[in-house]
Amino acid sequence: MRFPTFRRETSIIDRLILALIAMFILQSLVELVSQENLILKVLSLSGESLGEGYFWGLLTYSFLHDGPLHLIFNLLGLHFIGRAVEQELGEGQFVWLCLISAILGGVAWLVFNYKSGVLIGSSAIVMSCLTVFCVKRPDEPISFLLFFILPIRLKPKIILYAVLGLEVYGFVFTELTQRGQIAHSAHLAGMFAGLCLQLVLKDGFAFPSFKLKFVEKRTKASRTSGNPSRDYMVDLSDHTQFQKEVDRILDKINEHGFGSLSEEEKVLLEKAKSYLNPNS
């Protein structure tokens, strides 16, 4: 709904995807010139690295990947699923989702693999995004290509149950028996984080956001002074002011989700829609 002259800002998903690609390139270059990959040693997660004091590995492991296929599958998940979840939650809450799912995934993996193995990959974040997406819209059918070939239409809740079943099976019969290299425990922890976050956000809980606090203080101050809030004093005949106000509301949606809008802001968006599409 932005005006054509407006420039779309880079989303959190865009930045995350660029960061993952850049880190993979750097990781690959270091492997070419060094027998011991220092990036993998310092930024990955393992019981050994944690014992050496590399506590940041609980988060930084999610920026590393074991080969191009591992990276590509996670990038596809982030692009198609994570982008939709970010639009639903807003930037602030989506950042919290990524942080909590990555850390919880690392902790869960350590519980079962502290003495062996190394954890890398952003799959815990992808799984948390998948869970939030499926829980928020369980019965809205979606179409996708199975193995990028077969078109299939399923309800999100069916997809979630199938993924959960596969992950539980993989955790019990491959990870616990040390017969596989897929971190099913991290995947399950990411799904658990997504479920919990969706449940608490659904009840009206919001993680702290410095930008949100600033906006709230400014709005309260304008109401206390007895002056009408500038947020809703918009001259619709002034195209420039109208643009700025719509841009501010869209930024608010991007940061905190559509549910954070007041009734006046929703009405203004409807007016903007009519303005941009006079025939609709």
Buried (B, 14 or more C-beta within 10 A) or exposed (E): BBEEEEEEEEBBBBEBBEEBEEBBEEBBEBEEEEEEBEBBBEBBBBBBBBEEEBEEBBBBBBBBBBEEEBBEBBBEBBBBBBBBBBBBBBBBBBBBBBBBBBBBBBBBBBEBBEEEBBBBBBBBBBBBBBBBBBBBBBEEEBEEEEEEEEEEEEBBBEBBEEBBEEBEEBBEEBBBEEEEEBBBBBBBBBBBBBBBBBEEBEEEEBBEBEEBEEBEEEBEEBEEEEEEBEBEEBEEEEEEEBBEBBBBBBBBBBBBBBEBBBEEBEEBBEBBEEBEEEEE
